[in-house]
Amino acid sequence: MKDIPRSKWHRVLKGLEPLSVRIVCPTCGGISRLDHDIADNGCVTPSVVCANEGCSFHRWICLVDWDKGNILTSMDRKLEE
């Protein structure tokens, strides 16, 4: 499990509502949007694969200092479609 420090992730807002989370890849430094479920403790499922070409990062991660934000889960997004 790889801890992602608070300085390496942030929420993307739509107005005042949290919409998604972006992380800085610990391997390549590229920025990726998480389309994952985030537990109350900040652990992300499924495992995260960096979207940047040539990067080999593929790990289970936890977002340090996650505060149970109201990010839509993958199931919520499916229900909205």
Phi and psi in degrees as a GROMACS rama.xvg file:
@    title "Ramachandran Plot"
@    xaxis  label "Phi"
@    yaxis  label "Psi"
@TYPE xy
-106.568  122.596  LYS-2
-81.9027  130.514  ASP-3
-103.643  112.525  ILE-4
-64.2525  155.449  PRO-5
-54.9914  -31.382  ARG-6
-70.9199  -9.96177  SER-7
-111.755  11.0214  LYS-8
-144.983  152.667  TRP-9
-153.595  156.262  HIS-10
-81.6897  145.432  ARG-11
-103.781  124.896  VAL-12
-103.861  151.539  LEU-13
-119.879  102.385  LYS-14
68.1891  -122.748  GLY-15
-101.855  -0.334741  LEU-16
-94.5825  127.512  GLU-17
-62.8253  133.476  PRO-18
-113.022  -43.328  LEU-19
-159.067  -178.237  SER-20
-128.056  140.975  VAL-21
-117.217  142.736  ARG-22
-124.056  155.834  ILE-23
-95.1824  123.291  VAL-24
-62.5918  128.394  CYS-25
-66.9237  -18.5646  PRO-26
-92.3098  -52.9893  THR-27
-106.463  -13.6596  CYS-28
82.7159  0.657117  GLY-29
-72.9764  160.573  GLY-30
-103.722  132.289  ILE-31
-131.431  146.344  SER-32
-88.3627  134.084  ARG-33
-86.9581  121.353  LEU-34
-110.429  58.5099  ASP-35
-132.589  167.099  HIS-36
-86.3903  142.052  ASP-37
-123.72  118.879  ILE-38
-71.7996  165.425  ALA-39
-56.1607  -29.1079  ASP-40
-88.3334  3.10653  ASN-41
92.8016  -4.20813  GLY-42
-75.0519  137.247  CYS-43
-105.063  136.231  VAL-44
-133.142  143.482  THR-45
-73.3684  -170.169  PRO-46
-60.1797  156.968  SER-47
-102.087  130.265  VAL-48
-115.33  126.878  VAL-49
-63.1849  135.689  CYS-50
-84.8122  -6.19387  ALA-51
-81.5794  130.513  ASN-52
-57.784  133.614  GLU-53
87.7551  -7.92467  GLY-54
-89.107  138.001  CYS-55
-101.638  7.18518  SER-56
-64.1199  124.336  PHE-57
-154.325  101.156  HIS-58
-147.836  160.318  ARG-59
-80.005  134.892  TRP-60
-129.494  159.927  ILE-61
-128.911  137.016  CYS-62
-87.1546  112.466  LEU-63
-65.909  137.689  VAL-64
67.2282  23.579  ASP-65
-61.5199  135.93  TRP-66
-118.081  36.5936  ASP-67
58.378  43.0748  LYS-68
-62.787  160.596  GLY-69
-88.8644  62.4607  ASN-70
-86.6846  135.715  ILE-71
-63.8607  134.817  LEU-72
-83.9172  168.799  THR-73
-60.8178  -35.3361  SER-74
-66.5129  -40.3859  MET-75
-59.7174  -43.0444  ASP-76
-64.3484  -38.9155  ARG-77
-65.1647  -38.5777  LYS-78
-68.5998  -27.2568  LEU-79
-77.3944  -21.4668  GLU-80
